[in-house]
Amino acid sequence: MSQPRTVSLLGSTGSIGTQALDVIARNPERFDVVALAAGGADPDAVVAQARAVRPSLVAVASADAATAIARELPGIEVVAGADAVVTAAGCGADVVLNGITGSVGLRPTLAALEAGSTLALANKESLIAGGALVKAAVRREGQIVPVDSEHSALAQALRGGRAHEVRRLVVTASGGAFRGRSRADLVGVTSADALRHPTWSMGPVVTINSASMVNKALEVIEAHLLFDIPMEHIDVVVHAQSVVHSMVEFIDGSTLAQASPPDMRLPIALGLSWPDRLADAAPGCDWTQATSWTFEPLDEEAFPAVRVARAAVAASALHPAVFNAANEECVRAFVDGRLPFLGIVDTVRDVVEQYEAPADLSLEAVDEAERWARERAAAIIGLGTET
C-alpha cells in the first residue's frame, strides 16, 4: 500500500475546509494532514480540528487566537500573523488545498506552487487576481487541480477528448437566490434575500456573489486561465437543479457533461486524490427516480457581471484583479447597507472602465491594482450615499 498523501489545509474552519476534513476522516489511510491554517475567529474550532488530525503545524492570522490555541495544543507548532498561512502553504505537503475566500489567497497559492505541491484550488480569486503570475509559478502539468464544482466538472469532461478537439466550455449556474428575476425585480432586495441560496450552502461572500452572478463571472475567468480556452469560447447557462456542473462541447458536436447531486465533497475529494477517484466520496444520482433538468440562457440585462468580466480580461492582465477587488469592496458595502444590490455590479463596471493598467505585471502591481480598485469603489459608493 502506498504512503498517504500529506495535506496542508488552508481555510480549515470554512465551508470547504470542514468538508475536506470530513472527506479525509473517511479516508484515513489515504491522507495525512500536516498543516492547518485558519483566520482564528473561532479558536475552539481550530483546536478541535487539530486534536482530530494532529498536524505538525497550525497557522492562524490572529495573534491573540494563536496564543490561546498554542496553550491547548502542546507539541504542535503554532504560527501567527498575516503571513502564517503562507508558511502553511509552502510547507512542502503533497497537496495544498486552498479554501480561503478572497484574493488574500494569492500569496499562499504562489507559495504552494513554488514548493512543488499539488494545488487543489478552491480559492478562485487568487488565480483571477494573479493570472499570469500563478501560471508562471506552475512547475509541472497538472499541478493545479480545480476544486470549484464547475471547474472540477470541466476537468473531468476534458478527459474525454484532446485539447484541439474542444469547441467550447459551458459553465452552468444555479441562478442563485434571484434566478428568473428581472432587473426591476432586483431593486430593493436585501442581503438577507441574497443569502437564501436555493441549492448550495456556502459562505456569505460566495453566496452573495452567486446572487449577483459575479461568482459565475469569476468562474468564466478562472476557466479561461485554467484550461487556456479563449473567453469567447466559454458560455454560461442557467441550470437551476445544479446537477450538471458544467459541460465541454467538442468539434464533432458531442457534449460531455459531469452530473452529480450538489455536494462539494465530490470535487474536494477529487482535488485531494487527483487523478484518482475516492470511492463513495458523495452520493450519486438516483436514476430510478423520474426527474427533469432545465437549461436557460443567462439574462445579461439583469445580471451583467459576466459581460463586465469579459471586458476586464480583454483590457489587461491586471483588470481581473481590479474586477475582483472592487467586487469585494462592494459586497461589504451591500452587507452593511451602504450600497443597493444592483449597485454591486454597476460599481464594479465603473471601476473596471476607469482603471489604467501599468505596463509591468508583478505581485506588487497586483497589490497596487487591488488597492486602487478598493479605494475607487469606496469613493463611488461614498458618492452614492451622500445626501
N, C-alpha and C positions, 0 to 999 in steps of 0.2 A: 504493500500500500504506500502511495506517495505521501510525502510530508504535507501537512496542512498549509494552506496559503496564509501568510501573515497579512493582517489588515490594519490599516490606520483609518479610523472613522472620524471624519470632520463634521461637526454639527450633530453630535451624538444624541442630544436631547430633543432634537426637532423631529418632524414627521418622518423624513427619510431615515434619519439616524435610528429612531426607535424601531422602525420596521426592519431595518438592516440587522439590528441586534436580534430581532425575532427570527429572521432567516438564519443567522449564524447559530443561534441557540438550538435550532432544529437540525443543524448540520455540524456538530462539534468536531467531527473527525475531518472536516474539510477546511476549517478556518481557525486561525489563532489571532485574536485581537491584541495587537501590541501597543496601540495608542488610541486614546480618545481625546477629542477636542470639542469644547462647547463654550458658549459665551459666559456661563456661570450664573445666569439669573436664577437657576434652580440647583443650588449646590447639593441638596439631598438626592436629586435625581442622578447627578454625576457620580456621587458616592455609591449609590445603589448599582449603577451600571458597572462601575469599576470593580466592585465587590463580586459581581456576577462573572465578569470576563477576565479579571486580573491582568490588565495591561501593564507594561513596564513604564509607560508614560501617560500622564494626564495633562492636557493643556487647557487653560481657561483664560479668557480675556480679563476677567475681573480679579484684581489682586486680593481684594477682601475675600472673595469666594475661594480663591486658591488657598489662602491661609486656613480657612475652615475645612476645606476638602483634604488638605495635606494632613491635618490633625486626625482625620478619620481613616486615612489610608497609609499607615506605616509600611515602609518598604516599597512604595510606588513613587517614582519621581513626579513631582507636580511643578509645572512651569506656568508663569502668568504673564499677562501683558498682551499688547496688540499683535506682537509677532509670535506669540506662543503657538498659534495654530500653524504657522509656517514651519516651526520646529517639528510639530507632529506630522505635517505633510511631507517633510523632507527626511523622515527618519529611516527611509530605505525599505519600507514594507513592500511586500509583493504587490499588494493592491491598496491604493488610497481611494476611499470613497468620499468625494467632496459633496456633502449635503448641506453646505452653508447656503443661506439666501443672500443674494446681492453681489455687487461687484467687489466687495471685500474679499470674495473668494479667489480673486485673480492671483495674488501672490502665492497662496497655498497651491493653486493649480500649477503654477510655474515651478514651484519647489518640488512637487511630486514628480513632474516630468523630468526635471533636471537630475533627480535622484535615481531615475531609471525605473520608477514604479509604474505599474499599470494604473491609469487614472480612470476610475469609474465615476463619470461626471454627471452629477445631478444639478450642479451649480452652473446653469446655462449662462448666467450673467458674466462669468469670468471669461468664457470663450468669446462672448459678444463684445465685451469691453477690450479684451486683449487681442482678439483676432489673429493677425499675422504673428504677433509675439508668441502666442500659445502654439501656433502651428510650427513656428521655427524651433520651439523647445522640444518638439516631438523627436525622439531618438530612433523609433522603430515603427514599422507598420502595425497598426492595431494597438498602439499604446494608450489611446483614448477609447474607452468603451462608454457609449451614452447610456444614461440611466433614466432620463425622461422617457415616459412610456411611448411617446411618438417616435423619438429617435431610436429607441430600442427596437420598435416595430420596423422602422426603415432599415436598420442594420440587419435584422433577421430576413426581411424580404429581399434585400440586396444580395443575399447569399444565393438567390435563385437565378442570377444572371451575371454577366460580365459588365464592367464599367461602360464600355462603348455601346452596350445594348439598352441602357437606361434612357427612356424618353423624358420622364418627369417623375417627381415625387409628389405625392398627395398627402398633405398633413391634415389629419382630422381634428376637429374642435368640438367640444361638447356644447359650446354656445354659452356656457357659464350661467350665472343667475338670471341674465336678461335675454336669453335666446328668444328670438321672434319679435322682440320689441322694436319699434321704430325709434328714430332719433327723438321725435316729440315725446314718446313714452318715457324717455330716459331723463327728462327734465325733473329735477327734484328728488331723484332716488337717493337713498342714504347708504352709508357704509354698512349698516345692518342688512339692508336689502342686498347689497353686493356680496356679502359674506354667505348668503344662502345658496351655496353651490348644490345643484341637483344630483351630482354623481360622486364627486371626489371629496375626501376630507383632507384639506391642505392647510398650510399656514395662511395667515391673513393677507400677506403681501401677494402671494401666488394666487389666492382666491379672488382678490380684487383685480389683479392683472387678468385673470380668466374672464371676469365680468366685462372688462373694458376691451378684451381681445388683445391687449398688449402682450399677454403671455404667448399667444399664438404668433404675434409679430416677432417676438424674441425667438420663438422656435423656428420660424422660417429662416431667420438669420443664422441660427445655430445649424440647421440642416445644410444650408449653403456652405458654411465653413467646415463642417464635419465631413461631408461627402463630396465636396468640390463640384457641386451642381449649381449652374447659374440661377440667380434669383428668378428669372423669367420662366424657369422650368420647374418651379416649386409652387404648387397651388394649395389653397386651403378650402376644405369642405366641412360643413357643419353636420355632425353625426351625433344626435342627442343621446343615443344609447351608450356611447363610449365603450363599445365592444370591439369595433375595428379601430385599432390605434394609429394606423397610418398605412399607406399603400405605395407601391412602386409600379409604375406603368413602363413596360418595355416596348421597344420599337416594333415588335411584331403584333402589338395590340393586346398582349397579355397584361393583366394586372395581378400582382401578388399582394395580398393583404394579411396582416397579422391580427388575429382575433383572440380575445380572452376577456372574461369578466373584468371590470375595473378593479384592479388590485395591484398596488405598487410593489408588492413583494416579488412579483414575477420579473419586472425589469431590474429590480435591485439584485435579485438572485443571479440573473444573467450578467449583470455588471461585475459581481464578485467572482463568478465562476467562468466567464467567457474564455474560450468559445464553447465550453461545455454547458450543459443544462443540468440543473438540480432537480431531482425527482420530487414531484408534489410541491413545488415552490408556491403554488397558488391553485385554487380550484379552476378547472377548465369549463368550457361552455357545456351546457346540458342540451345535447342535440335531440333528446327525446321529447322536449317541450316545444310547442308551437311558438314561434317568435317572429318578429319583423324588425328590420333595420331601415332607418331613413337617412337620406343624404340630401343636403340643401346647399345651394351656393351661399357664400358669405355676403351679407349685406354691408357693403363698404361705405354706404352713406351713414348708417347708424354706427358702424364700428370701423372707422378709417385707420386703425392702428397699423394694420398690415401694409397699407399703401404708404404710410409715413416711414415704416421700416424699409421698404424697398427704396425709397428716395434716400434714406440715410446711407444705405450700402452703396448706392450709386455715387454719392457725394464724395466720400473719402473713407480711408480705413479707420479714422477716428470718429466719424459721425455716429456709428452704432454705439460707441461708449457714451456719447452725448445723449443719444436717444434713451439709453438705459438709465443714466444718472438723472436726467430730467424727470423721467417717469417715477423713479424712487422718491424724488422730492415732491412730486405731485400727489403720489399715493399718500404720503404722510399728511399733506395738506388736506386731502379729501377726508381722511380718517378724523382729522382734527376739526373738520367742519369749516375750513378756510377756503375750500375750492369745491365747486359743484362737480358731479360725476363727469359730465361732458367736458368740463374744463381740463380733465386729466390729459386726454389725447390732444385736445386743441392747444394746450400749453406746450406739450412735448413737440408738436409740429412746429410751433413758432420758434422754440429754442433750436431745433434742428436746422430750420431755414436760416436762422441768424448766425449760426456758427461758421467761422472761417478756420479751416484746419491748417496747421503749420506743415512744412514740408517733411519734417522728420517724424519717425514713428519710434517711440521708446516708451519704457514704463513711466518715465517722468512725463512724457507727452500725454499718456493716457490719464495720469493723475491730474494734470493741468486741465485737460478737456472735461473731465468729470467735475472738477472744482468749478470751472466756468459754467458748466451746464446747470449745476445745482444753484449757483448764485443767480444765474439768469432766470431760471424757473422761479426761484423765490421772489425775484423782483417783479416778474409778470404777475405772480399770484398776489403779491402785495398791492400792486396797482389795481387789480381786480376787486380787492376787498376794501379799498378806500371809499369813504362816503363823502 
